[in-house]
Amino acid sequence: TDYKNQASHLSNLSQGGKPLLMKDLPLEQHFQENKERLKQRVPQGVTAVDHMKSQMKSAVNHFVQAFQNSSFTARNIEGYGAENGFTLYGIDFIVDIDLDVWFIEPQWSPGMRQMINPTNIEEMLSSMFHIVEEVQGRQSRGKYVLPLSSLGEWEVVYSEE
């Protein structure tokens, strides 16, 4: 394995250099085939995908809480604190056979080229900038940040408000 190649990474080695996306996993099939064992792990009425998303959101929440004052600070800008820093992270997770999600690592500079096409990157960044604009506008007027009207496909997973 060439570990210098970004396409060869812990999270996608088994896919021949192609990223493994949650939407491509046969999760519901796995859930149905292992229903008896997994029904003790996944709450009734919750899909396997939603069960894993919930765990991922919780892990991201804990990550932000733990590192908010060191990782999310707008450095070297006088008068700005952690609440005014914006960062894009990529986060690697592993899902085990019991549909438990394991946080592997955050990435300061996620290699999005391998994961999504340029149109999706443009849409993602554009929607992020709309959120940042709304947050900064509300803060400058002394208003609460939440609820946000410009979330689009994004979800708030951590808030001190």
C-alpha positions as CSV (number, residue, x, y, z in Angstrom):
1,T,0.0,0.0,0.0
2,D,1.3,3.5,-0.9
3,Y,0.5,5.5,2.2
4,K,1.6,8.7,0.5
5,N,-1.3,8.4,-1.8
6,Q,-4.4,10.2,-0.4
7,A,-6.7,7.7,-2.0
8,S,-5.1,5.0,0.1
9,H,-6.4,5.8,3.6
10,L,-7.7,3.8,6.6
11,S,-11.3,4.6,5.7
12,N,-11.2,3.6,2.1
13,L,-8.5,0.9,1.7
14,S,-11.0,-1.9,1.3
15,Q,-12.7,0.0,-1.5
16,G,-9.7,0.1,-3.8
17,G,-9.1,3.8,-3.3
18,K,-12.7,4.8,-3.6
19,P,-14.4,6.4,-0.6
20,L,-17.1,4.4,1.1
21,L,-20.1,6.6,1.5
22,M,-22.9,5.9,4.0
23,K,-25.5,6.2,1.3
24,D,-23.8,3.3,-0.6
25,L,-23.8,0.8,2.3
26,P,-26.4,-2.0,2.4
27,L,-27.2,-1.0,6.0
28,E,-30.9,-1.8,6.0
29,Q,-30.2,-5.2,4.4
30,H,-27.6,-5.9,7.2
31,F,-30.1,-4.7,9.8
32,Q,-32.8,-7.0,8.4
33,E,-30.5,-10.0,8.2
34,N,-29.4,-9.5,11.8
35,K,-32.6,-8.1,13.2
36,E,-32.9,-10.2,16.3
37,R,-29.4,-9.4,17.5
38,L,-29.5,-5.7,16.5
39,K,-32.9,-4.9,17.8
40,Q,-31.3,-4.8,21.3
41,R,-28.9,-2.1,20.0
42,V,-31.1,0.0,17.7
43,P,-34.1,1.7,19.3
44,Q,-37.5,0.6,18.0
45,G,-38.8,2.8,15.1
46,V,-35.3,4.1,14.3
47,T,-33.6,3.2,11.0
48,A,-30.1,1.8,11.0
49,V,-28.8,4.9,9.2
50,D,-30.5,7.3,11.7
51,H,-29.1,5.2,14.6
52,M,-25.5,5.7,13.2
53,K,-26.1,9.3,12.3
54,S,-27.1,10.0,15.9
55,Q,-23.9,8.4,17.2
56,M,-21.9,10.5,14.7
57,K,-23.6,13.7,15.8
58,S,-22.9,12.9,19.4
59,A,-19.2,12.2,18.7
60,V,-18.9,15.5,16.8
61,N,-20.6,17.3,19.7
62,H,-18.1,15.8,22.2
63,F,-15.2,16.7,19.8
64,V,-16.3,20.3,19.6
65,Q,-16.8,20.6,23.3
66,A,-13.4,19.2,24.0
67,F,-11.5,21.4,21.6
68,Q,-13.6,24.5,21.2
69,N,-11.1,26.9,22.8
70,S,-8.1,25.6,21.0
71,S,-9.3,24.4,17.6
72,F,-12.2,26.8,16.8
73,T,-10.6,30.1,17.8
74,A,-10.2,32.9,15.3
75,R,-6.5,33.3,16.1
76,N,-4.6,36.6,16.0
77,I,-7.8,38.6,15.4
78,E,-8.2,41.1,18.3
79,G,-11.5,41.0,20.0
80,Y,-12.7,37.7,18.6
81,G,-13.1,34.5,20.6
82,A,-13.9,30.9,20.0
83,E,-17.5,31.7,19.1
84,N,-16.3,33.6,16.1
85,G,-14.0,31.0,14.6
86,F,-15.2,28.9,11.6
87,T,-13.4,25.7,10.5
88,L,-14.2,22.9,8.1
89,Y,-13.2,19.5,9.4
90,G,-13.5,16.1,7.9
91,I,-14.0,13.3,10.4
92,D,-13.4,9.6,9.9
93,F,-15.6,7.1,11.6
94,I,-15.7,3.3,11.5
95,V,-19.0,1.4,11.9
96,D,-18.8,-2.1,13.3
97,I,-21.0,-5.1,12.7
98,D,-23.3,-4.0,15.6
99,L,-23.8,-0.6,14.0
100,D,-21.7,1.1,16.7
101,V,-19.9,4.1,15.4
102,W,-16.3,4.7,16.4
103,F,-14.6,8.1,16.0
104,I,-11.2,7.7,14.4
105,E,-9.8,11.1,13.7
106,P,-10.6,14.7,12.7
107,Q,-8.9,16.2,9.7
108,W,-8.0,19.9,9.5
109,S,-7.9,19.7,5.7
110,P,-10.2,17.0,4.5
111,G,-9.4,15.6,1.0
112,M,-12.8,16.2,-0.5
113,R,-11.6,15.7,-4.1
114,Q,-11.8,12.0,-3.7
115,M,-15.3,12.1,-2.1
116,I,-17.5,14.5,-4.0
117,N,-17.6,16.1,-7.4
118,P,-16.8,19.9,-7.8
119,T,-20.5,20.8,-8.1
120,N,-21.2,19.3,-4.7
121,I,-18.2,21.1,-3.2
122,E,-19.4,24.4,-4.6
123,E,-22.9,23.8,-3.2
124,M,-21.5,22.8,0.2
125,L,-19.2,25.8,0.5
126,S,-21.8,28.2,-0.7
127,S,-24.3,27.0,1.9
128,M,-21.6,27.2,4.6
129,F,-20.9,30.8,3.7
130,H,-24.6,31.6,4.0
131,I,-24.6,30.2,7.5
132,V,-21.5,32.1,8.5
133,E,-23.1,35.3,7.1
134,E,-26.2,34.8,9.1
135,V,-24.3,34.0,12.3
136,Q,-22.1,37.0,11.9
137,G,-25.1,39.2,11.1
138,R,-27.0,38.1,14.2
139,Q,-24.0,38.5,16.4
140,S,-23.3,42.0,15.2
141,R,-26.9,43.0,16.0
142,G,-26.6,41.3,19.5
143,K,-29.2,38.7,18.7
144,Y,-29.2,35.0,19.5
145,V,-27.7,32.9,16.8
146,L,-30.3,30.1,16.9
147,P,-32.5,29.2,15.2
148,L,-30.8,29.6,11.9
149,S,-32.9,30.1,8.7
150,S,-30.0,29.3,6.3
151,L,-29.1,25.8,7.4
152,G,-30.2,24.1,4.2
153,E,-28.9,20.5,4.4
154,W,-26.8,21.2,7.5
155,E,-27.7,20.4,11.1
156,V,-26.7,22.1,14.3
157,V,-25.0,19.4,16.5
158,Y,-23.5,21.6,19.2
159,S,-24.7,24.8,20.7
160,E,-24.2,26.6,24.0
161,E,-27.3,28.7,23.5
